[in-house]
Amino acid sequence: SPAMTSDSVKGKRVQPPWSPPAGTDVPQLRLYNSLTRAKVETNVKRTSMCSHSWYRMQHFHFTFVDLMHIFIVCLHFATCTPNWFPDDFKCSEMVFSLRLFVALINMPYLLSSFKFITSMFQELFVPQKGNKVTWYCCGPTVYDASHMGHARSYISFDILRRILRDYFKYDVIYCMNITDIDDKIIKRARQNYLLDQYKEKQPQAAQILQDVLSARTPFQAQLASTTDPDKKQMLERLDSAVTASLQPLQAAMESKAADEVIRPLVLLENSKDLLADWLDKQFGSHVTENSIFSLLPKYWEEDYHKDMKALNVLPPDVLTRVSEYVPEIVEFVRKIVSNGYGYESNGSVYFDTLKFDSSPQHSYAKLVPEAVGDQKALQEGEGDLSISAERLSEKKSPNDFALWKASKPGEPSWGSPWGKGRPGWHIECSAMAGSILGESMDIHGGGFDLRFPHHDNELAQSEAFFENDYWVQYFLHTGHLTISGCKMSKSLKNFITIKDALAKNTARQLRLAFLMHSWKDTLDYSSNTMESAVQYEKFMNEFFLNVKDILRAPTDITGQFEKWETAEVELNNSFCDRKSAVHEALCDNVDTRTAMEEMRTLVSQSNGYIASKKSVKLRPNRMLMESIAAYLTNMLKIFGAVEGSDPIGFPMGGQSQSVDLESAVMPYLTVLSDFRERVRKIAREQKVTELLQLCDVVRDDMLPELGVRLEDHEGLPTVVKLVDKETLLKEREEKKRMEEEKKMKKLEAAKKKQEQEMAKLAKMKIPASEMFRSETDKYSKFDETGFPTHDVEGKELSKGQAKKLRKLYETQEKLHNEYLQMNQNGN
């Protein structure tokens, strides 16, 4: 039989082809990478394989000149860090979701007018070995207390690490170092040791005074020569403190006051910094015992780990200490020299930046090329003990940096092929990261201020060692932290320790503050910043408590599934939209700020839904509420803002609480709440106000002391919430304060009203014939009724003036008649 078309077959239907609507593609994860590589390719095959920067260019409108500028720059930087593709790469396999903002393309001099261009430098995140991510993070130099600058980096990286691990499901190997050999540590350890020795000798007041005056001479010379305004201000504060302590001691010594009047220890305490520096210059070279230099970093490393635990920062998978990797560092330096990129000079070894940069395979200062030659930054990188004229003269080029430093008297030392010495600062990270992660890592992280010279030097010496140009694939740098808009600096003594910050706010509140800002931008630590975080926490917590109350309503299994009306469908649609928006935000350079705002919007919409249900005495849909609250809790867990296994909300009872406090106590509180509600009902019916007052006392005074809040709603069951005791006590105090203010305002209003009435009464007592006679500064003559006829200068009043005064006269006459009537009536 002849072939029949589908149209001729009655009842047969074929499913038509389908494709997703435009704009519904799942977002892919991008990260802002300080090492963004140029994506220009002349190879057609590579161009077809998702050249990311050019792909993103289609979203912008470029002139031909714009494109040529970008093309030239990209060609230039293509020699710095080449494109990288995973083995057996296929375009169809590009299903990864992470893009990183890479720091390795740096062209501010050409693209200053293209501010939008930064979005182009977010790269798709493609680990080198499938799902495994290798990550090295620069750790602290442990010579003092950890401060909020440390928290800025380590909380931010902890958030990024958790999101990569728990949200994007990467297998992250996180390695971090501890710098326990460094110029700062050596100098501080020596100073502490010498100052302790000085104090142990218990010098007399005269000796302390003489030594402080001697130490002050070079200190004031340093102050006079300092040009940096921030450093000068710090030195001036120190000098003022010394002056304030010097004057009373000098006066007491000159007057030969009694010993109890002379207080040299105050001067010693306020002068310890300049005195320690003075002692170090005199006797520092005599400190030779290596153990002296290990005690200080060991103490502060332990303190650092305690601070990180208090901040709920995950410990690294691998922790490396410089002191434990000296043999590996020596071998690392030896190979760099063997490869032709290092040279020995007077027992030290330096990296040859010119030789490295002239190599066709290498490029020096990929991160901040414009900083090459910045001697201030280079000398800060070398350290205070390594920038003498003698040391600087050992280099072939001022831009060269130390790989190995010959130890001077008063410095710890280890054996090496070049003699006794110690590692340079930059080499430690290269050697330790290379030992653990190999010739190439996926991510390297650190603070923004480490880009040059530290990270640029790390890149150079590591690529010189491995003879490659891909030691780091993605470089992430956290933004600066300011304190109420001012620069924070440990060296300038303008910093807040982590312990000080935790005394004011909880670890969760600090983390929320960081989540509400971009990890790569400057964060201002201020009262406003923290208040925003506190309010966000309170907002979320109230929602979780409300949902828990909804879920506690008794029901059978089938009763949990309720019919969805229009309100539920609309809220669920918004729920789906918000989840998509959160995912898109996290794909966009891990934009937690936008993600947190989307979560806030979801809570606001849910609160509106709950309120609309309660307004008509209906219960919100428990399954929908549970889904939303569980999602939000899970996201906060991923961010590290929620600990514990509770499926909904913030945990109660603190981190050390092993028992599920809510599950344990809520049945008893529910019984108490139901009993109280029955008592209130009977008391209202029988009009027993004493019982109602006692029920209020239980709610307002007793239960808050136990961390329990009862919320009474007319016509609805009482809501029971477990809330932090301190929060409830603050709420109670705030409520009392507001009630007291309301009471005071009421009393003031009553007093004002009484004063107005008394003033009115006093005015009513005055007869109209007398009201103008006392105003002799205005009028000079009156008629027989007391009405003014002439002004103070003797001129007769005009008709207009007389008309206005007549109205006042008649009004007063009416008032006085009312007063006389009141008296007659006995009022």
KADA-V701237 format. One line per field, one symbol per residue. ss: DSSP state (a for helix, b for strand, c for the rest). phi: phi as a letter, one per 40 degrees, with the letter a starting at -180 (. if undefined). Layout:
ss = ???
phi = ???
This chain:
ss = cccccaaacccccccccccccccccccccbbbcccccccccccaaaaacccaaaaaaccccccaaaaaaaaaaaaaacccccccccccccaaaccccbbbbccccccaaaacccaaaaaaabbbbcccbccbbbbbbcccbcccccbaaaaaaaaaaaaaaaaaaaacccbbbbbbbbbcccaaaaaaaaaaaaaaaaaaccccaaaaaaaaaaaaaaaaaaaaacccaaaaaaaaaaaaaaaaaaaaaaaaaacccccccccaaaaaaacaaaaaaaaaaaaaaacccccaaaaaaaaaaaaaaaaaaacccccccbbbbaaacaaaaaaaaaaaaacccbbbbccbbbbcaaaaacccccccccccaaacccaaaaaaaacaaaccaaaaccccccccbbbbbbcccccccbccccccbbbcaaaaaaaaaaaaacccbbbbbbbaaaaaaaaaaaaaaaaaaacccccbbbbbbbccbbbccbbcbccccbccbaaaaaaaccaaaaaaaaacccccccbbbcaaaaaaaaaaaaaaaaaaaaaaaaaacccccaaacccccaaaaaaaaaaaaaaaaaaaaaabcccaaaaaaaaaaaaaaaaaaaaaaaaccccccaaaaaaaaaaaaaaaaaccccccccccccccccccccccaaaaaaaaaaaaaaaaaaaaaaaaaaccaaaaaaaaaaaaaaaaaacbbbbbbccbbbbbbbccaaaaaaaaaaaaaaaaaaaaaaaaaaaaaaaaaaaaaaaaccccccccccccccbbbbcccccbbbbccccbccaaaaaaaaaaaaaaaaaaaaaaaaaaccc
phi = .ccbccccccgcbbcccbbcccgbcccbcbbcbcbdccbcbccccccccfcccccccccbbbcccdccdcccccccccccbccbbcdfcbdcccbcbbbbccccbbaccbbccbcccdccccbccbccbgccbcbbbcccccbaccbcccddccccccccccccccccgcccbbbbbbcbbadccccccccccccccccccfccdcccccccccccccccccccccbcccccccccccccccdcccdccccccccfccdcccbcccccccbcccccccccccbdcccbcccccbcccccccccccccccccgcccccbbbbdccbcdccdcccdcccccgbbacafgbbbcccccccccccbacgccbcccdgccccccccchdcbbcdcccccccbdccbccabcccdgbcabcacbhcaacccccdccccccccbgcabcbbbacdccdbcccccddcccccccfbbacbcbbbbcccbbbfgbcbacccfbabccccccccbcccccccccccbccbbcbccaccccccccccccccccccccccccccccacccccbbcccdccccccccdcccccccccccccgfccccdccccccccdcccccccccccbfbcccccccccccccccccccccgcbbgbdcbgccbggccccccdcccbcdcccccccccccccccccccfccccccccccdccbccdcbgbbbbcbcgbcccbbcbddccccccccccccccccccccccccccccccccccccccccccccbcccccccbbbbbcccgccbbcccgcccccccccccccccccccccccccccccccgc
